[in-house]
Amino acid sequence: MIEYQLIRSHKRKSIALQVKQGLVIVRAPQYVKESYIQQFVLQKSSWLEVKLLTQNNLLKEQALNHQGIVLSENGFLWFEGIRKNISLTFSSKNCIENHGDSIQITLAQRYKNVDKTRQQKVIKQLVEAWFKQSAETVIAEKVKYFSAQLNLYPSNIKVRQYKARWGSCNNYGQLNFNYLLMMVPDWVINYVVVHELCHLKHLNHSRQFWSLVEAFFPRFKEAKHWLKVHQSHLQWPTQYIT
């Protein structure tokens, strides 16, 4: 039996079928019995299977041709500098795990038959929470290590999402970092941390600033280039922004 999302309406007088983003949607009058709807879907199963196959193949092709983030089954997510496949499953609760060359995303069963747009929003929320929690731990450890190397210590550290920057330093000595840094390689995170720590001594991009960065992170030009090349791929696509 093909799974579907049922939408009832007092105003509707007939049953209608729709295949949207890989999900079958049945619109039916309020008074129609569930058994009749199931039989109706069964009668149309051949047509629905063709539609589902066509749409799923299109979604796969779009994912393969897109170098950025695609938050769906057969989609992609950047993590630690690697563009990894997303494997989507459903169970009793939401969770996310890194498995080598793939990211295993598990959603609660209640999201199995919702439309893809709703699924993608839930996946994004789950990934955001995972990135933020991971970044808080990773960045705190790196700041502690490089602070000792530089003998420069921030007054505070905050991790959040920024639209156009990976990190910042203010006049009060507070360092701010973008949790989307979890998408970049570990050595590039090191560069961003060293960069912001150096601003504690030089709150500018003067020659003295870059000399200090280079002294503690000689590969800084390579790291800057990596970020520049991948910048457009390491952002949430507009359809995922709410």
LUMFIRO-413030 format. One record per residue (C-alpha): residue in three letters; x, y, z. Coordinates in nm, 4 decimals. Each point is the difference from the previous one (the first is absolute). Layout:
BEGIN
FINU   code         xx         yy         zz
FINU    ALA          X          Y          Z
...
END
This chain:
BEGIN
FINU   code         xx         yy         zz
FINU    MET     0.0000     0.0000     0.0000
FINU    ILE     0.1370     0.3393    -0.0988
FINU    GLU     0.0407     0.2346     0.2953
FINU    TYR    -0.1770     0.3324    -0.0254
FINU    GLN    -0.0915     0.3176     0.1858
FINU    LEU    -0.3742     0.0477     0.0389
FINU    ILE    -0.1506     0.3486     0.0029
FINU    ARG    -0.3750     0.0211     0.0632
FINU    SER    -0.2269     0.2942    -0.0700
FINU    HIS    -0.3675     0.0762     0.0607
FINU    LYS    -0.0113     0.1989    -0.3241
FINU    ARG     0.1454    -0.2711    -0.2260
FINU    LYS    -0.2450    -0.2187    -0.1937
FINU    SER     0.2399    -0.2451    -0.1658
FINU    ILE     0.3311    -0.1789     0.0594
FINU    ALA     0.3155     0.1387    -0.1586
FINU    LEU     0.3527    -0.1426    -0.0156
FINU    GLN     0.3229     0.1984    -0.0125
FINU    VAL     0.3639    -0.1058    -0.0076
FINU    LYS     0.2187     0.2790     0.1375
FINU    GLN     0.3713    -0.0255     0.0798
FINU    GLY    -0.0157    -0.3784     0.0259
FINU    LEU    -0.3104    -0.0100     0.2216
FINU    VAL    -0.3517    -0.1121    -0.0904
FINU    ILE    -0.2675     0.2412     0.1219
FINU    VAL    -0.3664    -0.1027     0.0057
FINU    ARG    -0.2628     0.2725     0.0315
FINU    ALA    -0.3414    -0.1326     0.0928
FINU    PRO    -0.3422     0.1145     0.1287
FINU    GLN    -0.0463    -0.0227     0.3762
FINU    TYR    -0.2696    -0.2690    -0.0272
FINU    VAL     0.1907    -0.2541    -0.2142
FINU    LYS     0.1028    -0.3154     0.1888
FINU    GLU     0.3666    -0.0883     0.0387
FINU    SER    -0.0618    -0.3437    -0.1548
FINU    TYR    -0.1357     0.1610    -0.3189
FINU    ILE     0.2999     0.2325    -0.0208
FINU    GLN     0.2402    -0.2931     0.0372
FINU    GLN    -0.1772    -0.1860    -0.2797
FINU    PHE     0.0122     0.3109    -0.2198
FINU    VAL     0.3761     0.0345     0.0555
FINU    LEU     0.0466    -0.3701    -0.0763
FINU    GLN    -0.1833     0.0373    -0.3319
FINU    LYS     0.2298     0.2879    -0.0947
FINU    SER     0.3159    -0.1718     0.1267
FINU    SER     0.1557    -0.0564    -0.3455
FINU    TRP    -0.0325     0.3671    -0.0920
FINU    LEU     0.1262     0.1075     0.3434
FINU    GLU     0.3045    -0.2283    -0.0166
FINU    VAL     0.1037     0.1493    -0.3353
FINU    LYS    -0.0386     0.3532     0.1376
FINU    LEU     0.1953    -0.0827     0.3166
FINU    LEU     0.2823    -0.1627    -0.1956
FINU    THR     0.0247     0.2989    -0.2344
FINU    GLN     0.0093     0.2517     0.2847
FINU    ASN     0.2474    -0.1991     0.2102
FINU    ASN     0.2364    -0.0344    -0.2979
FINU    LEU    -0.0234     0.3752    -0.0551
FINU    LEU     0.0794     0.0694     0.3665
FINU    LYS     0.3033    -0.2303    -0.0209
FINU    GLU     0.1225     0.1723    -0.3153
FINU    GLN    -0.0408     0.3437     0.1566
FINU    ALA     0.1941    -0.1147     0.3058
FINU    LEU     0.2837    -0.1416    -0.2116
FINU    ASN     0.0294     0.3203    -0.2032
FINU    HIS    -0.0003     0.2243     0.3063
FINU    GLN     0.3276     0.0524     0.1848
FINU    GLY    -0.1632     0.1600     0.3026
FINU    ILE    -0.2398    -0.1180     0.2664
FINU    VAL    -0.2987    -0.2151    -0.0928
FINU    LEU    -0.1964    -0.0936     0.3127
FINU    SER    -0.1909    -0.3096    -0.1102
FINU    GLU     0.0398    -0.3712    -0.0667
FINU    ASN     0.2825    -0.0411    -0.2544
FINU    GLY     0.1017     0.3566     0.0832
FINU    PHE     0.3322     0.1384     0.1188
FINU    LEU     0.1463     0.1771     0.2995
FINU    TRP     0.3484     0.1400     0.0485
FINU    PHE     0.1715    -0.1220     0.3178
FINU    GLU     0.3680     0.0351     0.0924
FINU    GLY     0.0816     0.1139    -0.3533
FINU    ILE    -0.1611    -0.2984    -0.1707
FINU    ARG    -0.3258     0.0036    -0.1966
FINU    LYS    -0.1798    -0.2998     0.1472
FINU    ASN    -0.3090    -0.1884    -0.1092
FINU    ILE    -0.3100     0.0232     0.2168
FINU    SER    -0.1671    -0.3258     0.0985
FINU    LEU    -0.3517     0.0661     0.1312
FINU    THR    -0.1896    -0.2434     0.2218
FINU    PHE    -0.2931     0.0164     0.2402
FINU    SER    -0.0232    -0.1274     0.3566
FINU    SER    -0.1327     0.0950     0.3426
FINU    LYS     0.1942     0.3260     0.0317
FINU    ASN     0.2166     0.2474    -0.1896
FINU    CYS     0.3755    -0.0530    -0.0044
FINU    ILE     0.3022     0.0533    -0.2222
FINU    GLU     0.3274    -0.1905    -0.0282
FINU    ASN     0.3177     0.0208    -0.2057
FINU    HIS     0.0793    -0.3320    -0.1703
FINU    GLY     0.3202     0.0324    -0.2004
FINU    ASP    -0.1042     0.1082    -0.3486
FINU    SER    -0.3643     0.0664     0.0922
FINU    ILE    -0.2177     0.1842     0.2506
FINU    GLN    -0.2750    -0.2147     0.1538
FINU    ILE    -0.3039     0.2144     0.0762
FINU    THR    -0.2880    -0.1607     0.1853
FINU    LEU    -0.3338     0.1757     0.0344
FINU    ALA    -0.2906    -0.0915     0.2241
FINU    GLN    -0.2685    -0.2085    -0.1721
FINU    ARG    -0.2441     0.2920     0.0041
FINU    TYR     0.2100     0.1693    -0.2702
FINU    LYS    -0.0041    -0.2974    -0.2378
FINU    ASN    -0.3105     0.0984    -0.1931
FINU    VAL     0.0255     0.3779     0.0128
FINU    ASP     0.0948     0.1932    -0.3128
FINU    LYS     0.3670     0.0342    -0.0922
FINU    THR     0.0130     0.3694     0.0835
FINU    ARG    -0.1058    -0.0704     0.3589
FINU    GLN     0.2484    -0.2884     0.0204
FINU    GLN     0.2815     0.2239    -0.1208
FINU    LYS    -0.0760     0.2624     0.2629
FINU    VAL     0.0102    -0.2638     0.2747
FINU    ILE     0.3279    -0.1380    -0.1373
FINU    LYS     0.1485     0.3512    -0.0075
FINU    GLN    -0.0998     0.0602     0.3643
FINU    LEU     0.1576    -0.3318     0.0968
FINU    VAL     0.3229     0.0719    -0.1893
FINU    GLU     0.0196     0.3527     0.1444
FINU    ALA    -0.0264    -0.1313     0.3559
FINU    TRP     0.2618    -0.2678    -0.0729
FINU    PHE     0.2384     0.2493    -0.1598
FINU    LYS    -0.0386     0.2488     0.2847
FINU    GLN     0.0572    -0.2592     0.2722
FINU    SER     0.3021    -0.1438    -0.1834
FINU    ALA     0.1460     0.3437    -0.0765
FINU    GLU    -0.0253     0.1146     0.3613
FINU    THR     0.2147    -0.2943     0.1087
FINU    VAL     0.2468     0.0045    -0.2899
FINU    ILE     0.0557     0.3763    -0.0025
FINU    ALA     0.0331     0.0272     0.3785
FINU    GLU     0.2790    -0.2607    -0.0097
FINU    LYS     0.1786     0.1745    -0.2873
FINU    VAL    -0.0264     0.3435     0.1611
FINU    LYS     0.1481    -0.1420     0.3199
FINU    TYR     0.2905    -0.1579    -0.1899
FINU    PHE     0.0868     0.2957    -0.2240
FINU    SER    -0.0542     0.2547     0.2786
FINU    ALA     0.2821    -0.1686     0.1908
FINU    GLN     0.2187     0.0059    -0.3134
FINU    LEU    -0.0675     0.3690    -0.0686
FINU    ASN    -0.0317     0.1071     0.3636
FINU    LEU    -0.3212     0.1764    -0.1008
FINU    TYR    -0.3216    -0.0772     0.1868
FINU    PRO    -0.3555     0.1077    -0.0948
FINU    SER    -0.2418     0.1384     0.2567
FINU    ASN    -0.2765    -0.2234    -0.1341
FINU    ILE    -0.0839    -0.2369    -0.2862
FINU    LYS    -0.3328    -0.0227    -0.1799
FINU    VAL    -0.1083    -0.2433    -0.2714
FINU    ARG    -0.2923     0.0804    -0.2284
FINU    GLN    -0.0825     0.0239    -0.3697
FINU    TYR     0.1127     0.2964    -0.2068
FINU    LYS    -0.1045     0.0697    -0.3565
FINU    ALA     0.3257     0.1459    -0.1280
FINU    ARG     0.2847    -0.0727     0.2421
FINU    TRP     0.1728    -0.2949     0.1622
FINU    GLY     0.1065     0.1860     0.3097
FINU    SER     0.0450     0.3412     0.1569
FINU    CYS     0.1649     0.1809     0.2904
FINU    ASN    -0.1384     0.3080     0.1722
FINU    ASN     0.1513     0.2790     0.2092
FINU    TYR    -0.0823    -0.1875     0.3204
FINU    GLY     0.2147    -0.2977    -0.0931
FINU    GLN    -0.2935    -0.2264    -0.0759
FINU    LEU     0.0454    -0.2507    -0.2812
FINU    ASN    -0.2969    -0.1127    -0.2067
FINU    PHE    -0.0001    -0.3039    -0.2275
FINU    ASN    -0.2378    -0.1338    -0.2627
FINU    TYR    -0.1191    -0.3528     0.0805
FINU    LEU     0.0004    -0.0740    -0.3749
FINU    LEU     0.3756    -0.0367     0.0491
FINU    MET    -0.0872    -0.3654     0.0604
FINU    MET    -0.0290    -0.0232    -0.3785
FINU    VAL     0.3646     0.0913    -0.0605
FINU    PRO     0.3174    -0.2083     0.0521
FINU    ASP     0.1491    -0.0087     0.3486
FINU    TRP     0.3167     0.1843    -0.1098
FINU    VAL    -0.2109     0.2828    -0.1437
FINU    ILE    -0.1800     0.0353     0.3348
FINU    ASN     0.3458     0.0360     0.1537
FINU    TYR     0.0671     0.2909    -0.2336
FINU    VAL    -0.3256     0.1769     0.0906
FINU    VAL     0.0727    -0.0405     0.3711
FINU    VAL     0.3555     0.1326    -0.0345
FINU    HIS    -0.1280     0.2862    -0.2185
FINU    GLU    -0.2490     0.1149     0.2629
FINU    LEU     0.2435    -0.0432     0.2891
FINU    CYS     0.2512     0.2215    -0.1815
FINU    HIS    -0.2647     0.2720    -0.0094
FINU    LEU     0.0306     0.0178     0.3787
FINU    LYS     0.3386     0.1625    -0.0626
FINU    HIS    -0.0680     0.1672    -0.3364
FINU    LEU    -0.3639     0.0932    -0.0512
FINU    ASN     0.0637     0.0580    -0.3714
FINU    HIS     0.1491    -0.1721    -0.3030
FINU    SER     0.3318     0.1783     0.0016
FINU    ARG     0.3342    -0.1464    -0.1016
FINU    GLN     0.0749    -0.0630     0.3665
FINU    PHE    -0.3247    -0.1936     0.0332
FINU    TRP     0.0745    -0.2304    -0.2938
FINU    SER     0.3569    -0.0518     0.1182
FINU    LEU    -0.1333    -0.1218     0.3342
FINU    VAL    -0.2512    -0.2305    -0.1723
FINU    GLU     0.2749    -0.1448    -0.2194
FINU    ALA     0.2295    -0.0573     0.2961
FINU    PHE    -0.2525    -0.2345     0.1614
FINU    PHE    -0.1774    -0.1261    -0.3132
FINU    PRO     0.2354    -0.0016    -0.3029
FINU    ARG    -0.2695    -0.1520    -0.2272
FINU    PHE    -0.2303     0.2986     0.0436
FINU    LYS    -0.0041     0.0883    -0.3725
FINU    GLU    -0.0963    -0.3562    -0.0877
FINU    ALA    -0.2793     0.0069     0.2583
FINU    LYS    -0.1301     0.3347    -0.1290
FINU    HIS    -0.0037    -0.1417    -0.3527
FINU    TRP    -0.1922    -0.3117     0.1116
FINU    LEU    -0.2687     0.2168     0.1601
FINU    LYS    -0.0221     0.2253    -0.3048
FINU    VAL    -0.0389    -0.2916    -0.2423
FINU    HIS    -0.2621    -0.1812     0.2111
FINU    GLN    -0.1827     0.3007     0.1468
FINU    SER    -0.3081    -0.0264    -0.2249
FINU    HIS    -0.0415    -0.3713     0.0798
FINU    LEU     0.0108     0.0452     0.3760
FINU    GLN    -0.3235     0.1922     0.0437
FINU    TRP    -0.3596    -0.1027     0.0495
FINU    PRO    -0.1863     0.0152    -0.3327
FINU    THR    -0.2681     0.2709     0.0025
FINU    GLN    -0.2861    -0.2513     0.0098
FINU    TYR     0.1248    -0.1213     0.3418
FINU    ILE     0.0159     0.3466     0.1573
FINU    THR    -0.3028     0.0908     0.2152
END
